[in-house]
Amino acid sequence: MAQELEIKLTLSPATAEAAFQWLSGLPEATVGDTKALINTYFDTPKAELNHQRAALRVRRAGDRYIQTLKTQGEFRAGAHRRQEWEWPLTGTRLNLGLLADTPLAEGVNLAELEPVFETNFERRIVMLEEGDTVIECAFDLGRVIAGEQSRPLCEVEFELKAGDEGQLLHWATRLSAAYPCFLNLISKAEQGYFLAGLHDPSALAPDSDALTRLCHGVSVGWLTGAVTDELRQALDDVLVGYEGVLSEAQKADLRRLCQSPDPDVIESLGALQLALMNT
């Protein structure tokens, strides 16, 4: 079992291409492989894994197959920290025996696991190395598919491989200052569950900090098209807590989100979100 720490930004496809070219040209960057990834997520008919805030998938990457289990984990300063188990497979079939020593071993009938949705995309890698810090930047472009339903997927994930955690926020902030995007706290798995009609993202715990709750509420609004109580309350808290930091124009943009989750406003929030994370 390992721990994964990452920051994820959602962009438009045109913006993602420009951002990839920009990041690739920096002196700290090395361009890695491009891969087509086909990911099948599994759950029981009662969505028991989702209720436990876990996600189980089998990924095909070329001639390699990987079984992965992830927990939802926690958010901190815009980054997502969660537990992760990975095992190589010989094909697309789940190996249930590998789950025996994980949290799924109790409370879930593993024999009932079945495919629920897919996230299929092309992944382009840029590695950033600065001193002892190594960050993998994964640009993902594709679709989330559940039965006859699908939705676009366009993200860049900054994942810490070694070194200073603070550099994740640094690099995400640099990209957000150069290209429109937003900090997305909704995972690919949550997007798939929502598309499959099995999951409405729940609010973060009330004791989560106001900015993280605001970012989560924005992400839920982007996914569902609905304004939540979490977003309204978090907005009130942020407007009070960051009174001397936010401009009147920024306050107006944030208030507009409580009228409707306007995609144009959301997709330009990244620079503001990450600037506030840095305060």
Residue frames relative to the residue before (quaternion, step in Angstrom):
aa qw qx qy qz dx dy dz
M 1.0000 0.0000 0.0000 0.0000 0.00 0.00 0.00
A 0.0944 -0.7880 0.6079 0.0255 3.55 -0.97 0.94
Q 0.3731 -0.6781 0.5696 0.2767 3.54 -1.35 0.08
E 0.2084 -0.7669 0.5996 0.0947 3.54 -1.01 0.93
L 0.0304 -0.7819 0.6227 0.0016 3.58 -0.94 0.91
E 0.1738 0.8020 -0.5453 0.1713 3.56 -0.56 1.16
I 0.2249 -0.6999 0.6535 0.1802 3.51 -1.41 0.30
K 0.1327 -0.8107 0.5687 0.0415 3.56 -0.86 0.99
L 0.1121 -0.7680 0.6292 0.0422 3.52 -1.02 0.96
T 0.2383 -0.7408 0.6089 0.1542 3.57 -1.09 0.75
L 0.0657 -0.7953 0.6021 -0.0270 3.54 -0.97 1.00
S 0.5224 -0.5446 0.5098 0.4131 3.56 -1.31 -0.09
P 0.6470 -0.5264 0.3595 0.4184 3.66 -1.13 0.45
A 0.6613 0.5002 -0.3210 0.4577 3.62 0.93 -0.84
T 0.6527 0.5044 -0.3063 0.4751 3.57 1.01 -0.82
A 0.6351 0.5455 -0.3306 0.4356 3.58 0.98 -0.83
E 0.6452 0.5153 -0.3278 0.4591 3.59 0.96 -0.79
A 0.6670 0.4873 -0.3046 0.4742 3.59 0.92 -0.89
A 0.6556 0.5141 -0.3110 0.4574 3.58 0.99 -0.85
F 0.6210 0.5388 -0.3346 0.4606 3.59 1.05 -0.76
Q 0.6745 0.4898 -0.2996 0.4641 3.57 0.88 -0.93
W 0.6409 0.5257 -0.3196 0.4590 3.59 1.01 -0.82
L 0.6954 0.4740 -0.2818 0.4608 3.57 0.79 -1.03
S 0.6436 0.5514 -0.3190 0.4243 3.59 1.00 -0.86
G 0.7086 0.4855 -0.2603 0.4409 3.56 1.11 -0.67
L 0.5157 0.6534 -0.4204 0.3612 3.60 1.24 -0.07
P 0.5957 -0.6118 0.3765 0.3593 3.63 -1.04 0.66
E 0.6573 0.5119 -0.3170 0.4533 3.61 1.14 -0.51
A 0.6502 0.5858 -0.2815 0.3935 3.59 1.29 -0.37
T 0.0517 -0.7347 0.6746 0.0496 3.50 -1.30 0.65
V 0.3432 -0.7502 0.5285 0.2002 3.58 -0.72 1.07
G 0.2289 -0.7924 0.5572 0.0964 3.53 -0.87 1.03
D 0.7858 -0.3319 0.2464 0.4600 3.53 -1.25 -0.50
T 0.2739 -0.6805 0.6426 0.2214 3.50 -1.42 0.26
K 0.0089 -0.8199 0.5704 -0.0490 3.56 -0.77 1.07
A 0.3377 -0.6743 0.6119 0.2386 3.53 -1.26 0.55
L 0.0887 -0.8146 0.5732 0.0004 3.58 -0.64 1.14
I 0.1054 -0.7701 0.6287 0.0239 3.55 -0.85 1.07
N 0.0402 -0.8364 0.5434 -0.0595 3.56 -0.46 1.26
T 0.0932 -0.7843 0.6129 0.0231 3.56 -0.74 1.10
Y 0.1981 -0.7897 0.5751 0.0800 3.57 -0.77 1.11
F 0.2262 -0.7921 0.5626 0.0702 3.53 -1.03 0.92
D 0.1221 0.7525 -0.6449 0.0539 3.52 -1.27 0.56
T 0.5645 -0.5648 0.4639 0.3836 3.56 -1.32 0.07
P 0.6804 -0.4801 0.3405 0.4365 3.63 -1.20 0.24
K 0.7127 0.4113 -0.2528 0.5090 3.60 1.17 -0.52
A 0.4404 -0.7265 0.4300 0.3056 3.58 1.30 0.28
E 0.1342 0.8450 -0.5064 0.1075 3.56 0.97 0.87
L 0.6176 0.5333 -0.3567 0.4549 3.62 1.05 -0.65
N 0.6489 0.5216 -0.3152 0.4555 3.53 0.95 -0.89
H 0.6456 0.5205 -0.3183 0.4594 3.58 1.02 -0.80
Q 0.6838 0.4368 -0.2740 0.5163 3.57 1.21 -0.52
R 0.4197 -0.7262 0.4411 0.3191 3.58 1.35 0.14
A 0.5034 0.5906 -0.4558 0.4359 3.51 0.88 1.07
A 0.1584 -0.7692 0.6116 0.0961 3.57 -1.24 0.45
L 0.1050 -0.7920 0.6014 0.0073 3.54 -0.93 1.01
R 0.0738 0.8116 -0.5733 0.0850 3.58 -0.71 1.03
V 0.2234 -0.6837 0.6625 0.2091 3.47 -1.47 0.19
R 0.1549 -0.8022 0.5752 0.0414 3.55 -0.76 1.13
R 0.1709 -0.7385 0.6429 0.1101 3.52 -1.08 0.87
A 0.0344 0.7727 -0.6305 0.0651 3.55 -0.78 1.11
G 0.7901 -0.1243 0.0345 0.5992 3.56 -0.01 1.30
D 0.7658 -0.2872 0.2326 0.5262 3.59 -0.64 -1.10
R 0.5657 0.5757 -0.3878 0.4452 3.59 1.26 0.35
Y 0.1295 -0.7667 0.6257 0.0620 3.55 -1.19 0.74
I 0.0422 -0.8063 0.5893 -0.0297 3.55 -0.86 1.01
Q 0.2244 -0.7416 0.6198 0.1244 3.56 -0.96 0.96
T 0.0168 -0.8210 0.5684 -0.0515 3.59 -0.73 1.09
L 0.0954 -0.7497 0.6527 0.0533 3.52 -1.12 0.83
K 0.0196 -0.7943 0.6070 -0.0161 3.59 -0.89 0.98
T 0.3096 -0.6943 0.6104 0.2224 3.53 -1.24 0.58
Q 0.6211 -0.5504 0.3880 0.4009 3.59 -1.19 0.37
G 0.2415 -0.8157 0.4965 0.1728 3.57 1.07 -0.70
E 0.5100 -0.6290 0.4979 0.3105 3.55 -1.21 -0.64
F 0.3639 -0.7029 0.5663 0.2296 3.54 -1.30 0.43
R 0.0807 0.7790 -0.6186 0.0627 3.53 -1.09 0.81
A 0.8366 -0.0762 -0.0057 0.5425 3.57 -0.68 1.19
G 0.7445 -0.4221 0.2163 0.4699 3.55 0.94 0.93
A 0.6439 0.5137 -0.3197 0.4683 3.58 1.25 -0.27
H 0.3177 -0.7326 0.5793 0.1637 3.53 -1.20 0.68
R 0.0555 -0.7878 0.6134 -0.0013 3.58 -0.69 1.15
R 0.1533 0.7929 -0.5733 0.1382 3.57 -0.74 1.04
Q 0.5250 -0.6073 0.4939 0.3341 3.53 -1.33 0.34
E 0.0525 -0.8012 0.5958 -0.0182 3.54 -1.11 0.75
W 0.0934 -0.7565 0.6460 0.0408 3.55 -1.05 0.91
E 0.0065 -0.8018 0.5975 -0.0097 3.62 -0.93 0.86
W 0.0104 -0.7876 0.6158 -0.0211 3.54 -1.08 0.84
P 0.4249 -0.6737 0.5278 0.2948 3.63 -0.99 0.70
L 0.1618 -0.7682 0.6136 0.0851 3.55 -1.17 0.71
T 0.4689 -0.6577 0.5026 0.3082 3.56 -1.30 0.18
G 0.7982 0.0300 -0.0165 0.6014 3.60 1.27 -0.15
T 0.7367 -0.4450 0.2948 0.4151 3.57 -1.27 -0.24
R 0.5439 0.6428 -0.3938 0.3687 3.60 1.21 -0.22
L 0.4922 -0.6575 0.4884 0.2947 3.59 -0.95 0.91
N 0.2245 -0.7180 0.6386 0.1619 3.53 -1.18 0.68
L 0.2557 -0.8189 0.4966 0.1321 3.57 -0.08 1.30
G 0.5811 0.6051 -0.3724 0.3969 3.58 1.11 -0.57
L 0.6200 0.5668 -0.3434 0.4201 3.58 1.11 -0.61
L 0.6579 0.5331 -0.2970 0.4413 3.57 1.23 -0.44
A 0.4291 0.7563 -0.4297 0.2434 3.56 1.29 -0.20
D 0.7699 0.3398 -0.1827 0.5084 3.61 1.00 -0.75
T 0.5555 0.5805 -0.3978 0.4429 3.58 1.19 0.56
P 0.6965 -0.4679 0.3205 0.4395 3.63 -1.22 0.15
L 0.6050 0.5770 -0.3694 0.4058 3.62 1.17 -0.34
A 0.5105 0.6820 -0.4173 0.3165 3.57 1.19 -0.37
E 0.7556 0.2909 -0.1773 0.5595 3.58 1.16 -0.54
G 0.8271 0.2875 -0.1967 0.4410 3.55 -1.03 0.79
V 0.7325 0.3217 -0.2228 0.5571 3.61 1.24 -0.05
N 0.3426 -0.7106 0.5759 0.2147 3.56 -0.96 0.90
L 0.2779 -0.8174 0.4816 0.1507 3.55 -0.01 1.32
A 0.5928 0.5905 -0.3663 0.4071 3.59 1.14 -0.54
E 0.6699 0.5080 -0.2957 0.4535 3.61 1.22 -0.41
L 0.4269 0.7177 -0.4630 0.2974 3.59 1.24 -0.03
E 0.0601 0.7854 -0.6100 0.0862 3.55 -0.99 0.93
P 0.6185 -0.5460 0.3919 0.4070 3.63 -1.17 0.43
V 0.1735 -0.7995 0.5713 0.0657 3.59 -0.99 0.90
F 0.7805 -0.1588 0.1312 0.5902 3.59 0.91 -0.87
E 0.3080 -0.7333 0.5751 0.1913 3.55 -1.36 0.15
T 0.1025 -0.7205 0.6731 0.1314 3.52 -1.32 0.42
N 0.0045 0.8231 -0.5627 0.0765 3.55 -0.34 1.28
F 0.1793 0.8028 -0.5378 0.1849 3.57 -0.64 1.08
E 0.4372 -0.6206 0.5733 0.3083 3.49 -1.42 0.22
R 0.1477 -0.7932 0.5883 0.0543 3.56 -0.90 0.97
R 0.0805 -0.7668 0.6363 0.0248 3.54 -0.92 1.04
I 0.2430 -0.8093 0.5287 0.0806 3.55 -0.81 1.08
V 0.0164 -0.7279 0.6849 0.0295 3.50 -1.21 0.78
M 0.1997 -0.7729 0.5927 0.1068 3.58 -0.79 1.03
L 0.1666 -0.7711 0.6105 0.0696 3.55 -0.96 0.98
E 0.0018 0.7947 -0.6058 0.0380 3.58 -0.76 1.04
E 0.1092 0.7724 -0.6109 0.1350 3.53 -0.75 1.15
G 0.7974 -0.0727 -0.0029 0.5990 3.57 -0.22 1.26
D 0.7953 -0.2447 0.2079 0.5141 3.55 -0.82 -1.03
T 0.5938 0.5946 -0.3565 0.4084 3.59 1.26 -0.08
V 0.0433 -0.7732 0.6326 -0.0068 3.54 -0.96 0.99
I 0.0233 -0.7944 0.6058 -0.0367 3.56 -0.81 1.10
E 0.2505 -0.7448 0.6020 0.1420 3.55 -0.98 0.91
C 0.1277 -0.7739 0.6180 0.0538 3.58 -0.78 1.06
A 0.0838 -0.8081 0.5831 -0.0016 3.55 -0.57 1.19
F 0.1578 -0.7706 0.6138 0.0673 3.57 -0.65 1.15
D 0.0637 -0.8266 0.5584 -0.0301 3.58 -0.45 1.27
L 0.0364 0.7922 -0.6055 0.0666 3.57 -0.79 1.07
G 0.4021 0.7002 -0.5071 0.3016 3.58 -0.61 1.13
R 0.5240 -0.6209 0.4765 0.3360 3.55 -1.06 -0.80
V 0.3283 -0.6575 0.6377 0.2309 3.51 -1.39 0.45
I 0.0732 -0.8259 0.5582 -0.0302 3.58 -0.74 1.10
A 0.0684 0.7625 -0.6399 0.0659 3.56 -0.92 1.00
G 0.8107 -0.1128 0.0330 0.5736 3.58 -0.24 1.25
E 0.8021 -0.2040 0.1939 0.5268 3.55 -0.73 -1.11
Q 0.6179 0.5548 -0.3363 0.4443 3.58 1.29 -0.16
S 0.0803 0.7832 -0.6159 0.0277 3.57 -1.16 0.60
R 0.0775 -0.7684 0.6328 0.0557 3.55 -1.28 0.41
P 0.5627 -0.6246 0.4102 0.3536 3.61 -1.08 0.62
L 0.1643 -0.7489 0.6353 0.0922 3.51 -1.28 0.53
C 0.1719 0.7702 -0.5953 0.1509 3.59 -0.71 1.07
E 0.1962 0.8007 -0.5208 0.2216 3.55 -0.16 1.32
V 0.1315 -0.7153 0.6655 0.1678 3.50 -1.39 0.21
E 0.1529 -0.7891 0.5930 0.0481 3.55 -0.83 1.08
F 0.1797 -0.7435 0.6364 0.0997 3.55 -0.94 0.98
E 0.0009 0.8215 -0.5683 0.0467 3.60 -0.41 1.22
L 0.3956 -0.7249 0.5190 0.2204 3.54 -0.83 1.05
K 0.1627 -0.7882 0.5890 0.0729 3.55 -0.82 1.05
A 0.7774 -0.1190 0.0889 0.6113 3.57 1.13 -0.63
G 0.7534 0.4466 -0.2859 0.3888 3.54 -1.23 0.50
D 0.8372 -0.2710 0.2073 0.4275 3.51 -1.33 -0.62
E 0.4329 -0.7117 0.4960 0.2452 3.59 -0.68 1.13
G 0.6279 0.5829 -0.3355 0.3917 3.57 1.02 -0.78
Q 0.5843 0.5974 -0.3734 0.4028 3.58 1.17 -0.43
L 0.5253 0.6052 -0.4195 0.4262 3.60 1.19 -0.37
L 0.6895 0.4660 -0.2736 0.4823 3.56 0.84 -0.98
H 0.6115 0.5659 -0.3420 0.4345 3.58 1.04 -0.77
W 0.7349 0.4267 -0.2459 0.4663 3.57 0.76 -1.02
A 0.6207 0.5188 -0.3476 0.4741 3.60 1.04 -0.66
T 0.6335 0.5291 -0.3216 0.4639 3.57 1.07 -0.76
R 0.6435 0.5214 -0.3269 0.4552 3.60 0.94 -0.81
L 0.6728 0.4811 -0.3120 0.4675 3.58 0.91 -0.83
S 0.6713 0.5095 -0.3060 0.4429 3.58 0.93 -0.89
A 0.6261 0.5310 -0.3383 0.4600 3.59 1.15 -0.53
A 0.7175 0.4474 -0.2421 0.4759 3.57 1.17 -0.57
Y 0.8192 0.1309 -0.0250 0.5578 3.61 1.08 -0.71
P 0.5437 -0.6212 0.4471 0.3444 3.62 -1.03 0.75
C 0.2275 0.7354 -0.6064 0.1991 3.57 -0.96 0.94
F 0.1569 -0.7679 0.5905 0.1924 3.56 -1.28 -0.18
L 0.5454 -0.6070 0.4776 0.3256 3.52 -1.25 0.57
N 0.1118 -0.8331 0.5417 0.0096 3.57 -0.41 1.25
L 0.1520 -0.8140 0.5584 0.0495 3.58 -0.58 1.18
I 0.5581 0.5642 -0.3994 0.4589 3.59 1.28 0.33
S 0.3798 -0.7611 0.4846 0.2038 3.59 -0.61 1.15
K 0.6559 -0.4713 0.4032 0.4303 3.54 -1.32 0.19
A 0.6432 0.5281 -0.3278 0.4471 3.58 0.99 -0.82
E 0.6483 0.5059 -0.3247 0.4673 3.61 0.93 -0.81
Q 0.6208 0.5301 -0.3438 0.4641 3.58 1.03 -0.72
G 0.6692 0.5015 -0.2971 0.4608 3.57 0.98 -0.85
Y 0.6487 0.5103 -0.3140 0.4692 3.57 0.96 -0.84
F 0.6440 0.5112 -0.3258 0.4667 3.59 0.99 -0.81
L 0.6628 0.5060 -0.3060 0.4594 3.58 0.92 -0.89
A 0.6795 0.4811 -0.2773 0.4796 3.58 1.10 -0.71
G 0.4870 -0.6893 0.4149 0.3399 3.59 1.28 -0.07
L 0.5620 0.6313 -0.3633 0.3920 3.58 1.24 0.41
H 0.8056 0.2227 -0.0680 0.5447 3.58 1.20 -0.21
D 0.0603 -0.7176 0.6919 0.0507 3.50 -1.11 0.88
P 0.4607 -0.7103 0.4397 0.2998 3.62 -0.50 1.09
S 0.3228 -0.7536 0.5443 0.1778 3.55 -0.86 0.98
A 0.5955 -0.5768 0.4235 0.3652 3.55 -1.21 0.55
L 0.5406 -0.5852 0.4851 0.3605 3.56 -1.24 0.45
A 0.6698 -0.4879 0.3649 0.4244 3.55 -1.25 0.34
P 0.5861 -0.6173 0.3962 0.3442 3.61 -1.00 0.81
D 0.6768 0.4885 -0.3085 0.4562 3.60 1.12 -0.52
S 0.4229 0.6591 -0.4918 0.3806 3.60 1.26 0.21
D 0.5684 -0.6103 0.4086 0.3709 3.58 -1.05 0.64
A 0.6595 -0.5704 0.3322 0.3598 3.55 -1.15 0.75
L 0.6666 0.5123 -0.3197 0.4369 3.60 0.92 -0.84
T 0.6456 0.5018 -0.3215 0.4775 3.58 0.99 -0.78
R 0.6473 0.5058 -0.3190 0.4727 3.60 1.00 -0.77
L 0.6278 0.5205 -0.3387 0.4692 3.58 1.06 -0.72
C 0.6678 0.4960 -0.3059 0.4631 3.60 0.87 -0.91
H 0.6451 0.5035 -0.3222 0.4760 3.58 1.02 -0.75
G 0.6515 0.5164 -0.3160 0.4572 3.58 0.95 -0.84
V 0.6223 0.5248 -0.3289 0.4787 3.58 1.07 -0.74
S 0.6581 0.5129 -0.3052 0.4590 3.59 0.95 -0.89
V 0.6428 0.5033 -0.3191 0.4813 3.59 1.02 -0.80
G 0.6428 0.5218 -0.3227 0.4587 3.59 0.99 -0.79
W 0.6187 0.5343 -0.3264 0.4745 3.57 1.06 -0.78
L 0.6982 0.4801 -0.2715 0.4563 3.59 0.92 -0.91
T 0.8141 0.3258 -0.1253 0.4642 3.56 0.75 -1.10
G 0.3843 -0.7183 0.4899 0.3104 3.58 1.15 -0.55
A 0.6371 0.5214 -0.3158 0.4717 3.58 1.27 0.26
V 0.3836 -0.6819 0.5731 0.2437 3.55 -1.22 0.63
T 0.2026 -0.8108 0.5428 0.0828 3.59 -0.70 1.09
D 0.6323 -0.5073 0.4210 0.4069 3.54 -1.31 0.28
E 0.5814 0.5793 -0.3687 0.4363 3.59 1.10 -0.70
L 0.6778 0.4934 -0.2941 0.4590 3.58 0.89 -0.93
R 0.6575 0.5165 -0.3160 0.4484 3.59 0.90 -0.89
Q 0.6971 0.4652 -0.2805 0.4680 3.59 0.84 -0.98
A 0.6568 0.5096 -0.3170 0.4565 3.57 0.94 -0.86
L 0.6214 0.5391 -0.3434 0.4531 3.58 1.03 -0.75
D 0.6391 0.5177 -0.3263 0.4660 3.59 0.91 -0.87
D 0.6770 0.4992 -0.2941 0.4538 3.58 0.91 -0.91
V 0.6649 0.4975 -0.3035 0.4673 3.58 0.99 -0.84
L 0.6363 0.5310 -0.3384 0.4458 3.60 0.96 -0.81
V 0.6673 0.4677 -0.2944 0.4992 3.58 1.09 -0.67
G 0.7203 0.4807 -0.2589 0.4279 3.57 0.80 -1.03
Y 0.7729 0.2892 -0.1539 0.5434 3.58 1.11 -0.64
E 0.1420 0.8471 -0.4999 0.1116 3.58 1.20 0.60
G 0.7605 0.3885 -0.2162 0.4732 3.59 0.84 -0.90
V 0.6432 0.5355 -0.3074 0.4527 3.58 1.30 -0.07
L 0.7141 0.4613 -0.2506 0.4631 3.57 0.93 -0.93
S 0.3879 -0.6830 0.5663 0.2496 3.55 -1.09 0.78
E 0.6537 -0.5038 0.3759 0.4214 3.58 -1.25 0.26
A 0.6313 0.5278 -0.3333 0.4603 3.59 1.04 -0.74
Q 0.6535 0.5036 -0.3098 0.4725 3.60 1.00 -0.82
K 0.6298 0.5207 -0.3328 0.4706 3.57 1.01 -0.77
A 0.6500 0.5215 -0.3161 0.4535 3.58 0.96 -0.86
D 0.6388 0.5184 -0.3271 0.4649 3.60 0.98 -0.82
L 0.6684 0.4965 -0.3038 0.4630 3.59 0.92 -0.90
R 0.6496 0.5118 -0.3247 0.4589 3.60 0.97 -0.79
R 0.5971 0.5736 -0.3627 0.4277 3.59 1.08 -0.66
L 0.6085 0.5731 -0.3529 0.4204 3.58 1.10 -0.63
C 0.6652 0.4902 -0.3076 0.4718 3.59 1.14 -0.51
Q 0.5938 0.5111 -0.3766 0.4943 3.58 1.29 0.06
S 0.7278 -0.2231 0.1433 0.6325 3.54 1.10 -0.84
P 0.4821 -0.6709 0.4734 0.3055 3.60 -1.04 0.71
D 0.1339 -0.8372 0.5293 0.0320 3.56 0.42 1.31
P 0.4242 -0.7267 0.4722 0.2627 3.65 -0.54 1.10
D 0.6337 0.5414 -0.3447 0.4319 3.59 0.99 -0.75
V 0.6550 0.4830 -0.3089 0.4921 3.58 1.05 -0.75
I 0.6561 0.5285 -0.3170 0.4356 3.59 0.85 -0.97
E 0.7194 0.4773 -0.2670 0.4283 3.57 0.82 -1.01
S 0.6998 0.4145 -0.2881 0.5055 3.60 1.23 -0.04
L 0.4911 0.7132 -0.3931 0.3093 3.60 1.29 0.11
G 0.4778 0.7344 -0.4210 0.2347 3.58 1.16 -0.50
A 0.6663 0.5093 -0.3193 0.4412 3.59 0.84 -0.93
L 0.6606 0.4949 -0.3006 0.4778 3.57 1.00 -0.85
Q 0.6455 0.5328 -0.3290 0.4374 3.60 0.85 -0.93
L 0.7382 0.4281 -0.2377 0.4640 3.55 0.78 -1.04
A 0.5850 0.5469 -0.3771 0.4652 3.60 1.13 -0.52
L 0.6602 0.4888 -0.3065 0.4808 3.60 0.99 -0.81
M 0.6073 0.5457 -0.3552 0.4552 3.61 1.08 -0.66
N 0.6901 0.4919 -0.2646 0.4603 3.58 1.13 -0.69
T 0.5873 0.5932 -0.3795 0.3991 3.61 1.23 -0.24
